[in-house]
Amino acid sequence: MLKILTCALFASFFASASLLAEELPLCRYAFKYWKPAPYRADIFYKGFLTKDEKAVVKYLRSCEKHGVITLSVSNLSQPRQCERKSLWLWQKQKSKILPLLLIRYPKESEQTANAWSGSLNLESTMRIMNSPKRAKSARLLIGGADAVWILLESGYKAKDENAAVFLKSALHEFKESNPHLKLSFPVLRIRANENEERFFAKLLRRVKKETVRIENPIAIPLFGRGRALCSLSEKLMDQNSVKEACALLIKPCLGNGKEQPNIKKPGSLDMLIETDWRNKPEKAKKKSPRKKESKDDGKKARKASSGGYFMPFQTQIMVFIALVFIVLVGVAISKARK
């Protein structure tokens, strides 16, 4: 009897642990399991590359190792050694300047146009692969932010300030309505004339085709490893739309891939951010005077250790019922043997 009960307790413990591990909120599940869809980089040239041009190829190779892009290099002087897809792609290009670098959107996206095209210049290529605001977004997500809200400004000061105030207020209200969760929704603003963020702004406007030509501030939440959830223009940015986006981000996710019913939306697009998502920065430990831990402090500590999310109540009930059922079965078996 004791052996049966022991086995039952162990089985229920591991079952509950697996349930807890799987029921992560979508934003944290995406960061842990979803790799960003790689952009496609294609280089076309004839003859030989210069030293500076080879440095660009080397840099893009390092980006490819991080899974940010897939790189294809085609020497048009040797067409037999080029892939048919590469030659077909080259023939489609309006610009015949060589060498040429093309950056295309990920295969899974609905974007058919090129994301960028230009010469093999290391400085401009590095600006395409990353920028200060993209790097900061990545650091915030790696540091534990549930989502980073990007406010893409329109250039009209009054509209931009109103949108910023409203967005911060709506996010604060959502966090206040969920006090049991340790939520973090930082907001980053991109000015309309910010040259370093021109390519980032272009990607953000491509999250939804409708927002490409709208001259209004746009709010886009980035989650996981730099994936854009949706695009809210000034006309669509209200309390309900922000609340719905936040609620979706913290919704438990049990699947094992990007094509989930609760995230499969035309607007979802991975941003091009050259970073190593596996390297989590270590936070410096600050020495603080020891104080007596209260019950509230204990709850906060447990919440922090679990990432701010607890096992849902329904799951707790299911685990408890399973425990009771196993114990009853064990008792019945022991009585039958007697």
Secondary structure, 3 states (H helix, E strand, C coil): CHHHHHHHHHHHHHHHHHHHHHCEEHHHHHHHHCCCCCEEEEEEECCCCCHHHHHHHHHHHHHHHCCCEEEEEEECCCHHHCCHHHHHHHHHCCCCCCCEEEEECCCCCCCCCEEEEECCCHHHHHHHHCCHHHHHHHHHHHCCCCCEEEEECCCCHHHHHHHHHHHHHHHHHHHHHCCCCCCCCCEEEECCCCHHHHHHHHHHHCCCHHHCCCCCCEEEEEECCCEECCCEECCCCCHHHHHHHHHHHCCEECCCCCCCCCCCCCCCEECCCCCCCCCCCCCCCCCCCCCCCCHHHHHHHHHHHCCCCCCCHHHHHHHHHHHHHHHHHHHHHHHHHC
